[in-house]
Amino acid sequence: MPVTGIGGLFFRARDPKGLAAWYREHLGIDAGADRVWRQAQGTTVFAPFPANTDYFPAEKQWMLNLRVSDLAGLIRSLEAAGVKVITKPEWTTSYGRFARVYDPEGNPIELWEPVGA
């Protein structure tokens, strides 16, 4: 197949420059229309959800899932910076461990540390 991965995620923002700076500062993503974020190769889940899912907020059309290699360390860093991190015991699964944050515009971000990462 000719598709080898996700080449970008484009979304509307009230403050694109400020939001890109937040992603750079807190998650290490080289975000912005004039930048290219190079990531390590790994698995990606590309999954449509039912329109009535409660897996992420009903008013949002998407949720970003980011693979991480040190979820506990990232959680400490985010919390130290005043970013609210949500964790639940049931989010530790056979796929790995998960946590949630919301960017300054309320977009959901799922942090995923795959098993063996």
C-alpha positions as a printed NumPy array, in Angstrom:
array([[  0.   ,   0.   ,   0.   ],
       [  1.272,   3.503,  -0.731],
       [  0.307,   5.036,   2.642],
       [  3.054,   4.689,   5.24 ],
       [  1.697,   6.745,   8.165],
       [  0.023,   9.947,   9.213],
       [  1.744,  12.922,   7.606],
       [  0.023,  15.647,   9.595],
       [ -2.831,  16.677,  11.818],
       [ -4.47 ,  19.963,  10.912],
       [ -7.095,  21.609,  13.078],
       [ -8.623,  25.003,  13.771],
       [ -7.438,  27.08 ,  16.728],
       [ -8.365,  30.449,  18.208],
       [ -4.66 ,  31.178,  18.834],
       [ -2.6  ,  29.005,  16.46 ],
       [  0.797,  30.443,  17.435],
       [  0.078,  30.227,  21.167],
       [ -1.295,  26.707,  20.894],
       [  1.705,  25.565,  18.827],
       [  3.986,  27.019,  21.527],
       [  2.077,  25.065,  24.229],
       [  2.562,  21.787,  22.308],
       [  6.274,  22.551,  21.878],
       [  6.801,  23.489,  25.537],
       [  4.778,  20.788,  27.271],
       [  4.812,  17.829,  24.881],
       [  7.955,  18.368,  22.832],
       [  6.06 ,  18.43 ,  19.536],
       [  7.62 ,  20.761,  16.996],
       [  4.177,  22.194,  16.221],
       [  3.356,  24.994,  13.838],
       [  2.523,  25.497,  10.171],
       [  6.158,  26.376,   9.431],
       [  7.671,  23.356,  11.213],
       [  8.069,  19.612,  10.669],
       [  7.846,  17.251,  13.65 ],
       [ 10.04 ,  14.191,  13.175],
       [  8.982,  11.241,  15.282],
       [ 10.259,   7.792,  16.059],
       [  8.658,   5.042,  14.042],
       [  5.961,   3.162,  15.917],
       [  2.409,   1.951,  15.809],
       [ -0.542,   4.223,  15.107],
       [ -4.209,   3.489,  15.723],
       [ -6.477,   5.049,  13.095],
       [ -9.983,   4.419,  14.414],
       [-13.333,   6.024,  13.674],
       [-15.562,   5.965,  16.762],
       [-19.376,   5.94 ,  16.909],
       [-20.881,   9.436,  16.762],
       [-22.273,   8.973,  20.293],
       [-19.019,   7.761,  21.916],
       [-18.226,   8.97 ,  25.412],
       [-14.539,   8.111,  24.984],
       [-13.835,  11.804,  24.378],
       [-15.972,  14.973,  24.729],
       [-19.131,  15.057,  22.629],
       [-18.397,  18.573,  21.338],
       [-15.039,  17.507,  19.886],
       [-14.724,  15.746,  16.545],
       [-11.285,  14.284,  17.25 ],
       [ -8.876,  13.274,  19.998],
       [ -5.133,  13.225,  19.526],
       [ -3.327,  10.134,  20.844],
       [  0.414,  10.504,  21.398],
       [  2.804,   7.59 ,  21.984],
       [  5.187,   8.304,  24.868],
       [  8.125,   6.382,  26.281],
       [  8.003,   7.601,  29.903],
       [  4.418,   8.324,  30.899],
       [  5.213,   8.727,  34.614],
       [  7.972,  11.238,  33.873],
       [  5.788,  13.186,  31.447],
       [  2.957,  13.297,  33.998],
       [  5.352,  14.723,  36.605],
       [  6.581,  17.346,  34.148],
       [  3.081,  18.35 ,  33.076],
       [  1.785,  18.583,  36.634],
       [  4.83 ,  20.643,  37.681],
       [  3.914,  23.061,  34.876],
       [  0.327,  23.294,  36.139],
       [ -1.23 ,  21.085,  33.445],
       [ -4.055,  18.933,  34.81 ],
       [ -3.472,  15.252,  34.046],
       [ -6.262,  12.688,  34.312],
       [ -5.456,   9.054,  35.064],
       [ -7.723,   6.14 ,  35.899],
       [ -6.785,   2.632,  37.057],
       [ -8.808,   1.099,  34.207],
       [ -6.602,   2.965,  31.723],
       [ -3.804,   0.484,  32.429],
       [ -4.589,  -2.203,  29.865],
       [ -2.993,  -4.959,  27.83 ],
       [ -2.182,  -2.233,  25.261],
       [ -0.267,  -0.143,  27.8  ],
       [ -0.908,   2.802,  30.111],
       [ -2.933,   5.903,  29.279],
       [ -3.448,   9.398,  30.67 ],
       [ -5.382,  12.435,  29.411],
       [ -4.701,  16.13 ,  29.211],
       [ -6.463,  18.969,  27.447],
       [ -4.632,  21.674,  25.563],
       [ -5.432,  25.344,  26.306],
       [ -8.297,  25.273,  23.774],
       [ -9.904,  22.2  ,  25.363],
       [ -8.792,  19.642,  22.789],
       [ -8.385,  16.162,  24.303],
       [ -4.952,  14.547,  24.167],
       [ -4.52 ,  10.927,  25.141],
       [ -0.992,   9.989,  26.221],
       [ -0.187,   6.346,  25.542],
       [  2.787,   4.387,  26.807],
       [  2.608,   1.108,  24.872],
       [  3.559,  -2.133,  26.611],
       [  7.314,  -2.532,  26.398],
       [  7.965,   1.147,  25.631]])
